[in-house]
Amino acid sequence: MGNAFENLIYFIPDFILIFGIILLIFVNLQVGSKLSPKWYMVLMSLVLFSALLGFLPFAGDFLKLSGLSHIFANHISFTPFEDYNIGFFNDAIRIKPLGVLFKFLIISSGFLCVILSYPFVKRLNQKISNFTILFLLGVFGSSMVVLANDFLSLFIACEILSACIFFLIAIFDDKKEKTALEGAVKFLILNEFASVFYLIGISYIYLNLGTINFSDINTMALNKILPSSPLLNVAEILTFLALTFKIGAYPFYIWVMDAFKASNYAVGLFISTTAQFAAAFALTEAAFVLGYFGSILSFALVLSSVLTLLLGALFIFRTVEKEGEIKDFLAASSILNMGYVFLGIAFLTKNSITASVFCLIIYMISNFALWAAFMLVVRNLRKTPVESPYGGIIKPGEDISSIKGMAYISPFFVSLITICIISLAGFPITAGFVSRFYLFSEILRSGVWAVYPLIFAAAAGVIAVYSYFKMISYMFMKPKRLKIYKKKLLFNRLNVYTFILSAAAVFLCVLFFFGAPFLRMLEKIV
């Protein structure tokens, strides 16, 4: 790893994303609306797939960290990930193993979003070029979050991502209803409030420490020269809570329900996967840096995470009971599960943060599966009569009542959805149980007082379990009529939606029995 040229291997995915953005801008200027939406989406898919190929040099190292490298006789190591940690541009950005893993997850989720989204974005027509450029720029901003090594770089990366989310929501605005624009404006206003708190927080951190660089603060902590003052503690809490906006945690959780409802399914999927991967990494980095400042910060964060869990559970309960919109259910589920991730981070210990990262990855597998399943339901019902199987009229594919009786139409499809839902509920035979058990175990190691937030987390879990199982029961209700779906059912055929749903269900079951290597890898790189 002796020279700068060798270090460029870590930036190959970023260079490909930049090239892709420039390429799409050039195509838009030269061709514009002459190119069909399909080809714009194909170009974006190729860019993201090429960026994923840039991670091949790291595959051997992650296998080595997981203890599985002995399976391959000719193991080639390009990067000594056990101790590799190098900064660039005055240490404003830094390459770390955990960052490389998150960048891979971010670009992978972006690629999956693209291949799931075409049926929902083709109606944009001339605007499709703007959508693809904004989408790639959002993925690039997310990847920049994992490279940031100071609070200013992190702020810039988060703002790039937030600006892209705002325009992605607004681009689907309907001239009649204006719901997308309204949701985008609400998101923008709350984002600016969070940004103000963040800038105030890091200003006071710089005033007290003389630096906002993560490595410098870590060095000061190791040398035990960190100052202590009430004002600094307030600044740390403001900074961390401002970052909770990105994952939709308390107190900045309100935008999630509004933004998801206003968003196109393609944008909602991007926010709940790619953007939240970046947000979770930002919280993780902040926890490692600000975790040196004592129990006041941890108490504030634990309180915020517990309130996030309870609110998320209550939102799920209300949505399922009222048979609300599918997007509301997905938004509430996002708040709840990111609350579990936030809870582990809030305890500010290496083991609890490792458990949170594992919990996040397992949740994202289930989340992708649910989005794929519901997007397929929407595709089916939008092309068929909207007569409810229980009488009356339903909004085509948009509310929970649209899944009633589905078990009598496609049992295999429903069985896959059921596996993913019980994983979200944290039941055995799925990786959701393993992640939840590992998270609670590591939190309990923090001390006896950790029992109290776990009691509230368990209460939120009970409410969520009831709601999740009621969702499952809806699919097994016998309807009066079964002709609400078209005859050639998409969920009885192999397509990208059923493939992702099937792969997720298999992964969730396999990781329940064979999740140890993955956990071993996370414990070494977090």
N, C-alpha and C positions, 0 to 999 in steps of 0.2 A: 504493500500500500504506500509505496514510497513517493510517488509524484502525483501532481494534480490530475494528470490524464487518467490515472487509475481510479481516482476518486469520482470521476464523471460517471462511472457505472451506476452510482446511486441516484443519479438525476436523469437517467434514460427515460423513465416513464413521464417525468415532468417535461422534458424536451419534446417528447412525442405529443403530449397534450397541447403545448404551445404551438407546435407545427400544425396540429389539427385545427386549432382555432384560426390561425392565419389562413390555412387552406380553405376553411369554410367561408371566411370573409372574402377571400379572393373569388371563390365560386359564386358567392352571392352577388358580388360586383359585376362579374363577367356574364353570368348566366341568369341569375335572379329567378324569376317565377317560371322560366322555361323548364327548369328541372323539377320533376315531380317530388312531392313529400317523401315518397318511398326511397328515392335515391339519396336525399339528404339524410334520412335515418340510416341508410346503409353506410354512407360515408362516415357518420358519427360512430356507428358500431365498429367499423374497421379501425378508426383511430383509437378507440378505447381498447379493442382487442390487441392492437399493436402495443399499446402501453402496458397491457398485462404481460405480454411476452418479455418486456423489460425486466420482469421480476424473476425470470428463469435462473440467473446467476445466484440468486439467494435461496433457491429451493433446497439445495444440498445442506446449507447451513441450518435451516429450520428443521430439516429431518434429523440433523445431528443433535440439535438442542432437544428434540422430542425423544431421542433415544432410539430412533428407527433407522439410522443411517447404516446399521449393520446388515439391513436387508439388501442393500445395494453394494455389490462387490467393489465397483469402481466409483467410490464416493469422491467427488471433486469439490473442493472448498475454495470459493473465490474471496470470501470475506470472513475474518475471524470474529463472528458476532458475539462471542463470549465477553470480549473486552474492547470491542471496537466502538469508538465514540469520538467523532471529529466534527469541528465547527468550521463554518465558512462565512465570508463577508463579515469580518470582525466579530465572529461568533453570534451573528444575528440569527443564523439558522444552524442546525446541528443534526447530523445523521445518527440515529440510534436504532437498535433492533426493534423496539416497540413501535417506533415511528414507521419503519419499513413495513411491518405487519399491518398497521392501520392504513397506510397508503395503499397497500394491496387490497385490503377490504373495501376501501373507499372506491377505488377504480373498478373493482369487481362488481360492487353494488351498482355503480353507474352504468356499467355494461348491461347488467341484468335489467335495469330500469329501461334502457333503450329498447331492448328486444321485446319487452312486455308492452311498450307504450305506443307502438305505431298505430293500432286501431283507434287510439284516443287522441292522437295529434294530427292525423291526416286531414281533418277538417280545417286546419289552420291555413292551408293553401299557400298564399304568398307569405304569410308570417312564419312558415316553417323554418326558413333560413335563420330568422331571429331566434326562434326557439332552440335550434341546434347550437348556435353560437353561445347563447346564454347558458344552455345546459353544460356544454364543455367548459365554459368559464367557471361555472359553479363547481364542477368536479375539480378543476385546477385550483380554485380557492380552497376547497376542502383538503386537497393534498398539501397546500402551503401551510395549513394549520398544523399539520404534523411535523413540519420542518422548523416552525418558529421556535426560537430559543430566547426570546425576550418578550416582554409584555406588549411592546409596540408592534413588533412583527406579527404577533398573535392577533392583535387588534386589527391590523390591516387585512390579514387573511380572512378573519371572521367577517369584516365589512364587505369584502369582495363576494363572499358566499351569501351574505344577507341581501346585498343589492341584486344578485342574480335571482334569489328566491322571490323577491318583490316583483321583479319584471316577469318571471315565469308564471306567477299567479295572475298578474294583471293581463298578460297577453291573451288569456282565454276569456276576456270580458265580453259579456253579451250586451249588445246595444239596448236591449229592452230591460233586462233585470239588473245589470250592473253589480251583481253579487261578487264577481271575481275582483273587480276594482275595489269594492268596499273591503273585502278580506285582505287585499294587498295593502291598502292604506292602514288598516288596523295593525297589520304586521309591522309596517314601517314605523308607525308612531311608537309602538312598544319597543321596537329595536333601538330607536333613538334614545328613549328613556334609559334602556339598559346600557347603551354606549356612554351616556353621560355619567352614570354611576361608575362604569369601568374606568373612564378617563380620570375622574376624581380620585378613585381608589389608587390607581397606579401613580398619579401625581404625588400623593402623600407617601406612597412607598418609596418613590425616588427621593423625596424630600428627606426622609428618615434614613435611607440606606445609601443614597448616592449612586444607585444602580437599579436597573430593571431587568438586568440579564439573569436568566435562570442559573447559569453556571456560577456566576459571581455570588448570587444569594446562597447557593448550595455550599460554596467554599466558605462563606462567612458563617454559615450554620455549623459546618464541621469544625471550624476554628473557634466556635463559641463566642463570636463577637457581634452577634445580632443584638441590636438595641431593643428595648421593651418600653412601650408606651401605649396608653389607652387609644390615642389617636391613630397609631399604627394598626392596632387591632381592628378599629373601625374601618380603616382603609382596606385591610385584607378581606374583611367580610363583604364590603361593597364590591370589591373586585371579583370575588368568587361568586357572589350572588348574581352579579351582572352576567357572568358566563352561564348561569343556569337558564337564562333566557333561551339559549340555543337548543337546549334539550327539552324545553317546555316544562320546567320545574317551577314550584312555588318560589317567589311570588309572581314570576313572569310566565304563567301557564295559560292565561286567557286566550292568547293568540292561536294556540294549537287547534282548539275546536273551530274557531272562526276561519282560520286559514285552510284547514282540511276541507271544511264544507264548501268554501269558495273555490277551491282548487280543482282543476282537472285531475283525473285519476293518475295521469302520468306525473304531474307535479307533486301530488300528495305522496306518491311512492318515493320520489326523489327526496322530499323533505324527511320522511320517516325512516329512510335508510342511509343514503349517502351523507346527507347533511347532519344527521344525528350521530353517525360514526365520527365525523369531524368534531362535533360538539362534545361528545364523550371523551375524545382524546384531549381536547382543550381543558376540560375539567380535571382529567387525570394529571396532566402536566402541572396545572395550577396547584393540585393537591400535593404533589411532590415538592413544589417550591414553597408554598405557604404553610405546609404542614409542620414546619419547624416552630411555629409561633405559639403553640400551646393549645389549651383546651377551650378557650373562648371561641375561637374560629370553629372548632369541631362541633361544639354545642349548637352554634347557629346553623351549621350545615346539616346536622342530624335533624334538627327541628324542621328545617326546610324540606328535607327528604321525606320525613314522616308525613307532613302535611300534603306533599305531592302524592304519596301512596294513597292516603285516605281520599283525597279529591278524585284521583284517577279511578279508584274502586267505585266511588259513588256515581261518577259520570257513566261508567260502564253499566252499573245497576239501573240507572235512570233510562239510559238509551235502550237497553234490552227490554225493560219492563214496558216502555212506551212503544216498542217496535219502531225505533227511530231510524234515521238514515244509516247506511252502512259506513259512510265516511265518519259519522259521529262515533260509531263503535270503534273504528280503527284509531281515531284520534284519542279516545279515552283509554284504549289499550296501550297506546304509545305513552301517555302520561304515566299510567300505572307502572309499566315495565321499566321506563327510564327512571322512575322513582326508586325501584330496587337497585338499579345500577348506581344511582346517586347515593343511596344509603351506604353502600360499601365504600365509595370514594370519601364520604363524609367522615369516616373514622380515621382517615389519614394515616393508615398503616400499609406497609407493602403488601401484606397478605390479603387484607380486605380489598385493596385496589385490584390485586390480581384476580380475586373472586368476582369483582365487578366487571372486569374485562371479559372474563369467561361468561358471565351472565349476559352481558351485552351481545356477544357473538351468538349465543344460543337463542336469545330473543330475536335477533335479526334473521336467523334461519326460519323461525316460525312466522315472523312478520312478513317476509318475502312470500312465503307459502300462502298466507291468508290474503295478501294483496292479489297474488296471481289467481287464487280461487274466486274472489269476489269480482275481479276484473272480467273473468270469464263468464260469471253469472250475468254481469251487466251487458256484456256483448251478446249473450243469448236473448235476454229479455228485451233489449232495445229493438230487436228485429221480429218480435212476436206480439200477439195481442196482449194487452195488459190486464186481462181479467184475472182477478184474484182466485186462487184455488178455494177460498172460503167465501166467495161472493164479493161483489163490489169491484172497485177499480184500484189498482196499485200504481204507484209511480214506477215506470219501467226500470227495474233492477236497482233502484236507489235506496229502498228501505229493507229492513230486516225481514219483513213478511214475504219478500220475494224468495227466500230460501226454504220456506215451509214446504214440506212434502218432498224435498229433493231426494231423500233416501229411497223413495219409491221410483224415482226416475233414473238415478245413477248411484247405486250403492257403493261402488268402488270409489267414486269421486268424494262421496260423503265420508267414507272411512278415512281417506287421506286428510280431509279437513279436520276430522275429529282428533286424529293423532296430533296435529299442529295445535289445536285448541287446548287439549289436555296438557301439552307441553307448556303453553302459556300459563296454565293453571298450576303448573309445578307438580304434576302427578307422576308416579313411578312408571317405568318402562319407556320413559322419554328423557331426553337430556335436560329438559326443563326442571325435573326433580333434582338431578345431580347439581345443576348450577345453583338452584335455590338452597339446597342443603349445604353446599360448599360455602356459599355466601354467608348464611346464618352461622355456620361453624366458625368461620374466620372472624366474624363480628363478635361472637361470644368470647373469643380470646382476648378482646380488648379490655375486659373487666366485667365485674358484676353489674355495673350500671348499664351495660349494653343490653341487658334483658328488657329494660323499659321500652326503648324504641322498637325492639323486636316484637313486643306484645302488640303495639299498634300496627306493625308490618303484618303480623299474623292476622289481625282483625281485618285489615284491608284485603289480605289474601282470601279470607273466608267469604267476604262479600263478592270478590272477583270470581271465586270458584263457583258460587251459586249462579252468577250471571253467565259465565262461560258454559256451564252445563245446561242452562236454559237455552242458550244459543244452539247447542247440540240437539236438545229436545225439539226445537222448532223444525229441524231438518227431518226428524222422524215422525212428525205429526202426519197422519193420513189425511190428504186433501180430498175434497169432494170430486174435483176434476183434475186430470193430469195433463191436459192439453195446453197448458200455458207456455210450454217450451216447444220450439220447433222440432220437427221429427228427427232431423239429422243433428243430434246433440253434439256440441263441441266438446263437452266434458266426457264423452264416451270415446273420443278419438285422441290419438297422440298429437299434441301440439306443444308449443313452448310453455303454455300455462300448465297443462297437465304434467309435462315433464318436470318443471320446476317444483310443482306441488309434490310429485312422487319422490323426487330427489331429496327434498327437504324432509319428508316423512321418514325416508330411509336413514338419512343422516341423524335425525333426532333419536331414532331407535338404536342405531349403531353406537352413537356417542354415549348412550346410557350404559352400555356394557364395556366400551373400549375408549372412554374419554381420558384415561390416564396419561397417554403420551402427549395429548394436546395440553393438558393441565401442566405437565412437566415442562413443556416448552414455555408456556406463559410464566411459570414461576421463575424461569431463568432470564427472561428478557424484560419483565416489568420492573 
